[in-house]
Amino acid sequence: MKIKKKKREELFENYSKRNMTIYLVLRALVILTLIRQIFLGNWNNVFLCVLTLGLFLVPVLIDKKFNIQLPDALQVIILLFIYSAEILGEINEYYIVIKHWDTMLHTLNGFLCAAIGFSLIDILNRKEFFHATMSAAFVALVAFCFSMTIGVLWEFFEYGMDTVFFKDMQKDKLISTVSTVELHPEGKNIPVVIKDITKTIIESKDENGNAIQTVIDGGYLDIGINDTMKDLIVNFIGAVTFSVIGLLYIKNKDEYKFAENFIPIMRKSPK
């Protein structure tokens, strides 16, 4: 027991008391959720809880394995982000219950990924095989591009999960107007605009070949395209926000010192 305690203390030695408290509280909440989901027999949510516990260790592993120091504020934001996305968003259905919950997380993701992309310049410059002098504008551009790339890759993942496993991660939305060339009576490449759609009627068949008709009131089902574009737009906003902050930080570190709360740095001396 003493050996395990010592290893745990070494693993979290760079966590402040406040961050350690937040980590333990969130970890306890996830474990309670895990136990409840086991009793309910919801094994998909059990997996999400186990995944969350594993993701909680990512900041610590980055610190230990790559000798990269994460600021206290960034550590807390990452932990809260993981908990908000997996436990509150998925299991407690905040994505559906609370409007713009998904939008908030994607905006924050764009901001954080830009901060990580920004820090990559400093981290790479400390490597013997890579050294370059870059302008502030170029560093900000790298941060922006890194964030947008992560955002696009995540949308690829969501699309893959929806296509292969039918998960509906790209949440469908009801819209009242569509513009499509598919409905042109002569098959020409001229969009037909349909406005004020009040319902969608879906006809399908069950396992026995019997006809099923599903009526969706409120509009036309867009099968996730609006959700995807909205996620990328807010990711763009988050990425631009930090990229501008990073640009100003490089030019005047004293005035924009708060940016350091979000920028991982390479430790000067390996442990």
C-alpha positions in Angstrom: 0.0 0.0 0.0 2.8 2.4 0.8 4.5 1.7 -2.5 1.2 2.4 -4.4 0.7 5.6 -2.4 4.3 6.7 -3.2 3.8 6.1 -6.9 0.6 8.0 -6.9 2.2 10.9 -5.1 5.1 10.9 -7.7 2.6 10.8 -10.5 0.7 13.8 -9.3 3.6 15.7 -7.8 3.1 18.6 -10.2 -0.5 19.0 -9.3 -1.3 21.9 -6.9 -3.5 21.1 -3.9 -6.4 22.9 -5.6 -6.0 20.9 -8.8 -5.6 17.7 -6.9 -8.9 18.4 -5.0 -10.7 19.1 -8.3 -9.3 15.9 -9.8 -10.4 13.8 -6.8 -13.9 15.3 -6.7 -14.5 14.7 -10.4 -13.0 11.2 -10.2 -15.4 10.4 -7.3 -18.4 11.7 -9.3 -17.4 9.6 -12.3 -17.0 6.5 -10.1 -20.4 7.1 -8.5 -21.9 7.4 -12.0 -20.1 4.3 -13.1 -21.6 2.3 -10.2 -25.1 3.6 -11.0 -24.7 2.7 -14.6 -23.6 -0.8 -13.7 -26.8 -1.3 -11.6 -28.9 0.1 -14.5 -27.1 -2.3 -16.8 -26.2 0.5 -19.2 -22.9 -0.9 -20.5 -22.4 1.8 -23.1 -22.4 4.4 -20.3 -20.1 2.2 -18.2 -17.6 2.3 -21.0 -17.9 6.1 -21.1 -17.2 6.3 -17.4 -14.1 4.1 -17.7 -13.0 6.1 -20.7 -13.4 9.3 -18.7 -11.3 8.0 -15.9 -8.6 7.2 -18.4 -8.8 10.6 -20.1 -8.4 12.2 -16.6 -4.8 10.8 -16.6 -3.8 12.4 -19.9 -2.5 15.7 -18.4 -0.4 13.8 -15.9 1.0 11.4 -18.6 1.9 14.4 -20.8 3.8 15.9 -17.9 5.6 12.7 -17.0 6.2 11.1 -20.4 7.0 14.2 -22.5 8.4 16.5 -19.8 5.8 19.2 -20.7 4.4 21.4 -18.0 0.7 22.2 -18.1 -0.3 25.4 -16.3 -2.7 24.9 -13.4 -5.6 26.7 -15.2 -5.1 24.5 -18.3 -5.1 21.4 -16.2 -8.4 22.3 -14.5 -10.0 23.3 -17.8 -9.0 20.0 -19.4 -10.5 18.0 -16.5 -13.7 20.0 -16.6 -13.9 19.7 -20.4 -13.6 15.9 -20.3 -16.2 15.7 -17.5 -18.6 18.1 -19.3 -18.3 16.2 -22.6 -18.5 12.6 -21.5 -20.5 12.5 -18.2 -22.7 15.6 -18.4 -23.0 15.7 -22.2 -23.4 12.1 -23.0 -24.7 10.3 -19.9 -26.7 13.1 -18.4 -27.8 14.2 -21.9 -26.8 17.8 -21.6 -26.3 17.9 -25.3 -30.0 17.6 -25.7 -31.3 19.1 -22.4 -29.2 22.3 -22.4 -29.3 24.4 -25.5 -25.8 25.3 -26.9 -24.0 22.9 -24.6 -22.3 21.3 -27.6 -21.5 24.7 -29.0 -19.9 25.9 -25.8 -17.6 22.8 -25.7 -16.6 23.1 -29.4 -15.8 26.8 -28.9 -13.6 25.9 -25.9 -12.0 23.1 -27.8 -11.0 25.5 -30.6 -9.5 27.9 -28.0 -7.6 25.2 -26.1 -6.2 23.5 -29.3 -5.0 26.8 -30.5 -3.1 27.2 -27.2 -1.6 23.8 -27.6 -0.6 24.5 -31.2 0.9 27.8 -30.1 3.0 25.9 -27.5 4.3 23.4 -30.1 6.6 26.1 -31.5 8.4 26.5 -28.2 8.5 22.8 -27.6 9.9 22.0 -31.0 12.5 24.8 -30.8 13.9 23.1 -27.7 14.6 19.9 -29.7 18.0 19.5 -31.1 16.7 18.4 -34.5 14.5 21.5 -35.0 15.3 25.1 -34.5 13.8 28.1 -36.4 13.1 31.7 -35.8 9.5 32.5 -36.6 7.5 35.8 -36.7 4.7 36.3 -34.2 2.2 36.2 -37.1 3.4 32.9 -38.3 3.2 31.4 -34.8 -0.3 32.6 -34.5 -1.1 31.1 -37.9 0.3 27.7 -36.8 -1.8 27.8 -33.6 -4.9 28.6 -35.7 -4.2 25.8 -38.3 -3.5 23.3 -35.6 -6.8 24.0 -33.9 -8.8 23.8 -37.1 -7.1 20.6 -38.1 -8.1 19.0 -34.8 -11.6 20.3 -35.2 -11.9 18.8 -38.7 -10.5 15.4 -37.6 -13.0 15.3 -34.8 -15.9 15.9 -37.3 -14.4 13.0 -39.4 -14.6 10.8 -36.3 -18.2 11.9 -35.6 -19.2 11.1 -39.2 -17.4 7.8 -39.1 -19.3 6.8 -35.9 -22.6 7.9 -37.4 -22.0 6.0 -40.6 -20.6 2.8 -39.3 -22.2 2.5 -35.8 -25.3 4.7 -36.3 -24.5 6.8 -33.1 -25.9 10.2 -34.3 -22.9 12.1 -32.9 -23.6 14.7 -35.6 -26.9 15.6 -34.1 -29.8 16.0 -36.6 -31.6 19.3 -36.7 -35.1 20.3 -37.9 -35.0 23.0 -40.5 -37.9 24.8 -42.3 -36.2 25.6 -45.6 -34.2 23.4 -48.0 -32.5 24.2 -51.4 -31.8 21.1 -53.5 -31.3 20.2 -57.2 -32.5 16.7 -56.4 -36.1 17.9 -56.6 -35.9 19.7 -59.9 -38.6 18.2 -62.1 -36.3 18.0 -65.2 -33.2 16.8 -63.3 -31.3 20.0 -64.1 -28.6 21.6 -61.9 -31.0 24.3 -60.7 -31.8 24.3 -57.0 -35.4 24.1 -55.9 -36.2 26.1 -52.8 -38.8 24.8 -50.4 -39.8 27.0 -47.6 -42.0 26.8 -44.5 -41.7 23.0 -44.1 -43.9 21.9 -41.3 -43.3 18.1 -41.2 -41.2 15.3 -42.7 -42.7 11.9 -43.6 -40.3 9.0 -43.7 -41.4 5.7 -45.2 -39.4 2.5 -44.5 -39.9 -1.2 -43.8 -39.4 -3.3 -40.7 -37.6 -6.7 -40.5 -40.6 -8.5 -41.9 -41.0 -6.1 -44.9 -44.0 -4.3 -43.5 -44.3 -0.6 -44.4 -43.6 1.9 -41.6 -44.4 5.6 -41.8 -42.8 8.0 -39.4 -44.0 11.6 -39.2 -41.6 14.2 -37.8 -43.4 17.5 -36.9 -41.5 20.8 -37.0 -39.6 20.7 -40.3 -37.1 18.7 -42.4 -34.4 16.5 -40.9 -31.1 17.8 -42.0 -29.1 14.6 -41.0 -26.3 16.5 -39.2 -24.9 19.0 -41.7 -26.0 22.0 -39.7 -24.5 20.6 -36.5 -21.2 19.9 -38.3 -20.9 23.3 -39.8 -21.9 25.0 -36.6 -19.2 23.0 -34.7 -16.5 24.1 -37.2 -17.6 27.7 -37.1 -17.4 27.9 -33.3 -14.1 26.0 -33.4 -12.9 28.7 -35.8 -14.1 31.4 -33.4 -12.2 29.8 -30.5 -9.1 29.3 -32.6 -9.1 32.9 -33.9 -9.6 34.2 -30.3 -6.6 32.5 -28.9 -4.4 33.1 -32.0 -5.0 36.8 -31.6 -4.2 36.6 -27.9 -1.1 34.6 -28.6 0.0 37.2 -31.2 -0.4 40.0 -28.7 1.3 37.9 -26.0 4.4 37.5 -28.2 4.6 41.2 -28.9 3.9 42.3 -25.3 4.3 39.5 -22.7 3.9 41.8 -19.7 0.5 43.1 -20.8 -0.9 39.8 -21.9 0.7 37.6 -19.3 -2.6 35.9 -18.6 -2.1 33.9 -21.8 0.5 31.9 -20.0 -2.3 30.2 -18.0 -3.3 28.3 -21.2 0.1 27.6 -22.9 2.0 24.3 -22.1 5.8 24.7 -21.9 8.7 22.4 -22.1 10.5 22.0 -18.8 13.9 23.5 -18.7 15.5 20.4 -17.2 14.3 16.8 -17.5 13.4 15.0 -14.4 
